[in-house]
Amino acid sequence: MRGCSNLNLTVHTIPMTQEDPNNMMQAHPPEEALSGALSIRPSLADPTAAAELFGCAASDFLHAVYGQHAGMESEDESDERIAAIVFGLAALFEDQSGIVELPAGFSTAKAGARLRQQLSRRLNAMSAEDRKLFDDDAQIVTLAVNVFFEELLMMADAWFQTTDREPDEAAFHDFLSQETLHAWMLGWAEKILGIKAR
């Protein structure tokens, strides 16, 4: 995808849990930060730019997940890489992150407050302990990104089953090139940013 080679995001590495298969990446306080920067800071004033970054992260995520299934990496290595991808994408939307130029007036707290109702079913399904992690509206954006990747994986699994394809480079390309998937990613970008594409 265009622009993927320029990605080098500030990442918060989050420990992974396998307690709930429907909640692949339960959020916990970050243990360490890996710093980096985009060579050119893209503006997210148009959600289309954010959707392109979602596509880059989606490609990396699927390679990591299916690489684990194929035994190409240890489970710990793969889990660490998956967490880095997920929370690296979430870091794009952090206030004053310096990674991208966010739309005027955007803040993670405002976005989280807006998204909280849309994600209420997911929040209500959590244990009280896990739900408390999202008391701060700013953390809701991380939850939204987490849900994005969960939905992506469900769609990918269904696509591979329907097409009877092996998860190789050609298949990843064909899956990620679908217009319906591009529209879905744009929808997520618009939902998080709270603005429509131009």
Buried (B, 14 or more C-beta within 10 A) or exposed (E): BEBEEBBBBBBBBBBBBEEEEEBBBBBEEBEEEEEEEBEEEBEBBBBBBBBBBBBBBBBBBBBBBBBBEEEEBEEEEBBBBBBBBBBBBBBBBBEEBEBBEBBEEBBBBBBBEBBBEEBEEBBEEBEEEBEEBBEEBBBBBBBBBBBBBBEBBEBBEEBBEEEEBEBEEEBBEEBBEEEEBBEBBBBBBBBBBBBEBE
